[in-house]
């Protein structure tokens, strides 16, 4: 079963990308999805990077506290790209 291409978005930081993103990316690729990672500093940065190569699916991995950031990003993305 081939899956649609996916963008995984995370807040840019000095820390390494979490293993969760790497595990998810590996499984998605095994099932035929193209996967790209965006490390964005804010919603505007997310939109700019996403627009360079949009995908039908975007995902966020959130922990307590950061979930507020990702909710704002998802709302901004939905407003800018309602399709």
Number of C-alpha atoms within 10 A of each C-alpha: 7 11 13 15 17 20 21 19 22 23 19 13 10 6 6 7 14 10 9 10 16 13 11 13 19 13 11 18 16 13 12 13 17 16 18 16 18 17 15 19 12 15 18 13 14 20 19 11 16 19 11 8 9 15 16 9 12 18 14 16 14 15 9 6 8 12 13 12 14 21 13 13 21 18 13 16 17 11 10 10 11 8 6
